[in-house]
Amino acid sequence: MTKKTWLGSAVSLTLLASLLAACGANGSPNGNSNSPNAGSDNAATAGGTSGAAANADASKNEPSEKPVTINFWFPGESQVLEDYFINAAKEFEASQSHIKVNVTVLPSGADEIDAKLNAAKLSGTYPDVFSAYLIFMGTRGALNEFADLGGYLDKWEDKSDIQESALDLGKYQGKSIGVGYFPAPEIMTYRKDFFTEAGLDPEKPPTNWEELKADAEKLTVKDDKGNIVRAGVDVPLNNASPFFEAFMRQNGSPIIDEEKGVPAFADQASTEAFEYLTDLYQLGAIPYDYQKKDTVPFVSGKSAISYLTPAAISNLLKDKPDLKDKIGFGPVLERKNHVAFTGYRLFTIGSTSKLKDESWAFITFMMSKDQMWKRYKQLQIPIVRKSLEDQFIAANPAINSVLIDYVKSGKGKPVTPFTTRYNKYIHQAYEESVTKAKPAAQALQDAQDALIQELKTIK
Amino acid sequence: MERAADIDIPAVRSAGAEAVVRRRKRRLDADPIGYLLILPFYLFLLLFVLAPIGYNLFLSFTNYNLDTMHGVGINNYKALFYDRFFGIALKNTAIYAFFTLVLTVAFGQILAVFLNYKWGGIKWVRMSFFSPYVISMVAASMIWLWIYEPSHGVANTLLEAIGLNKVQWLQDTKWAMPAVIFTGFWKFLGYNVVIFLAGLQGISRDLYEAAAVDGAGGFRQYLKITIPQLMPVTFFLIVTGLINNFNVFEQIQIMTGGGPLNSTTTLVHQIYNRAFQEFLIGYAAAMSIVLLFLVALLTAANFWYGSRSHES
């Protein structure tokens, strides 16, 4: 080979090496490649602290007065919610001298959050504090992603002031891994003007299953061809488990035996609940996906009764202020059990966090009376402190007296490692039932058998 | 002549191996810069394609769940036979792939023939057919979600205008898959049209003139000249379309979430759910290996059929 060829090769090799080195170089001037904000949709450092410095401090794991930065992730839902958390983090930073908070806003969908958390877990950038949905207590709790908060809770002087349900929901297999702070009950919401139009008393919403069905019949409006113009009650078709689980539980079904960890929804109670909901659906419901809140018929005036979260009600009233006096709220329906569906968000600490003490300090700040009341005032999030109950009801008796009952009697998604798989089968059974593809009993039995079979074979 | 028994086989093998090494060295010496310049591509292929496939194959024999990992032999593959969703997804994927492919290739070719004529504003017409292809599938799915909306959607408004009843496009098991297929057809038709147009413009005019002299009409020319001359292009579109259609995911995830009653769930949708919603990474890896072999098999069958057609 000639000298020229070798020289050419050497130059090419150098160029290639430079190219690869450039590609691999860290884009961050401080070299903080582990920053969880690197790939986040919307991130803000409340105090503007350098992520590199923070991580360097974090690695030392010293609960001292040296400046440290904790990473806090929460699911976004609206600009108001995001603003609240970012401001709260700033207030926390101002309240003491050494802990900074790196705030990251996540997408609101559980599946999108799962994707983010999976990536964070695999890259070693799991957040210190994470605002988790209730479903994560089982699905991600089983993967040991959350730290045991038992020790912190035992020493926390305010523990006795927190509603028991907010603490119980954060337990997985007896271990406390989350502290509930954001109840999201599904409240019966109805249009008073439609009630009047149908000849019903607008101040008397349905109080049990029979009344709901009777009212729904009277409230359903059809055109000359028999097409539904307005549904009596919203009965979702897809992803509707928060909706129908409330009916299953009200009728006495345990849905899942959480102690034994086995499905228990193919029972008489669930069958009756599904048959009842099938009747409601067949009255003339407008099918929609329960997870797509913007498609709820009630929001566009196409139904008279619906189940909505406080946030959805608040957004509706903000978009259509003229509805303020036309909307009423119904109680938890009476049946065998006094129970409603209440979704929850909980504060958790990542099991890999090296700043657990600082993270707990942030959680206790966020659980303080002051912050809880701010959350109610700014975001209409119901309170979970017993000492705030009277103040909460007095602030808006019309809705809050109803709301507090929903929160107290609220039960969320079953906390099991297989909740996602359970969802798949129960949604199928529900869809089969309400569309009359199968009788309710058969749909439930088939779903339970298939789930048990899957849990045995696919591990 | 030397007898076979007298030949020193190890020595011959050694000499053969040395010859191979010498030949390789000669090739490297002949053009080291060339090899060096293609090195990044091979490094990329190794790091980002072959290594992940190998790792995925390894994972398919484990029960990895993002927390723990144990070997489970071929249990994941055995479990596929008991997984009703896998069977449904396989069937749905085949239906989606078949209909989307047939529609986009058939209509793509016919449209390309019409768009190959020179008439006023033809560039704009061509561009309008191609424009859906450059839109992201996520955006396109959102648009079609709005079109298929049951109470106020454009599709049902049109049906009502001509006196027909509304259809629950994405909520009815009968209509959900056709609705998703139509979205795919709308999205990919333009790409096929453009490729067919390029193929058409490569066909010599002499062939058509000769056929016309022999008395062949337009339809006969299309059958006897256009279709055979477009065979390589058609073959390319079938192979790439098949691979794309087997990987259908975004529109399913956004428009139907696999429902109603799993009538639109597909293989990739199931892989995603199993891996990232249910944390059954090992099992999902087994599913993706099956998908890989399925696509490879179909592609190989296409190539075999293509080469046979070419020879004949």
Chai-1 contact restraints between the chains, C-beta under 6 A:
chainA,res_idxA,chainB,res_idxB,connection_type,confidence,min_distance_angstrom,max_distance_angstrom,comment,restraint_id
A,M1,B,D29,contact,1.0,0.0,6.0,A-B,restraint_1
A,G8,B,I33,contact,1.0,0.0,6.0,A-B,restraint_2
A,S9,B,P32,contact,1.0,0.0,6.0,A-B,restraint_3
A,S9,B,I33,contact,1.0,0.0,6.0,A-B,restraint_4
A,S12,B,I33,contact,1.0,0.0,6.0,A-B,restraint_5
A,S12,B,L36,contact,1.0,0.0,6.0,A-B,restraint_6
A,D111,B,Q277,contact,1.0,0.0,6.0,A-B,restraint_7
A,D114,B,F276,contact,1.0,0.0,6.0,A-B,restraint_8
A,A115,B,F276,contact,1.0,0.0,6.0,A-B,restraint_9
A,N118,B,F276,contact,1.0,0.0,6.0,A-B,restraint_10
A,K121,B,L66,contact,1.0,0.0,6.0,A-B,restraint_11
A,L143,B,L66,contact,1.0,0.0,6.0,A-B,restraint_12
A,L143,B,D67,contact,1.0,0.0,6.0,A-B,restraint_13
A,N144,B,D67,contact,1.0,0.0,6.0,A-B,restraint_14
A,L237,B,Q171,contact,1.0,0.0,6.0,A-B,restraint_15
A,N238,B,G259,contact,1.0,0.0,6.0,A-B,restraint_16
A,P287,B,Q168,contact,1.0,0.0,6.0,A-B,restraint_17
A,P287,B,Q171,contact,1.0,0.0,6.0,A-B,restraint_18
A,T420,B,Q277,contact,1.0,0.0,6.0,A-B,restraint_19
A,T420,B,E278,contact,1.0,0.0,6.0,A-B,restraint_20
A,R421,B,E278,contact,1.0,0.0,6.0,A-B,restraint_21
A,E431,B,P260,contact,1.0,0.0,6.0,A-B,restraint_22
A,E431,B,L261,contact,1.0,0.0,6.0,A-B,restraint_23
A,T457,B,A79,contact,1.0,0.0,6.0,A-B,restraint_24
A,T457,B,Y82,contact,1.0,0.0,6.0,A-B,restraint_25
A,I458,B,A79,contact,1.0,0.0,6.0,A-B,restraint_26
A,I458,B,Y283,contact,1.0,0.0,6.0,A-B,restraint_27
A,K459,B,N63,contact,1.0,0.0,6.0,A-B,restraint_28
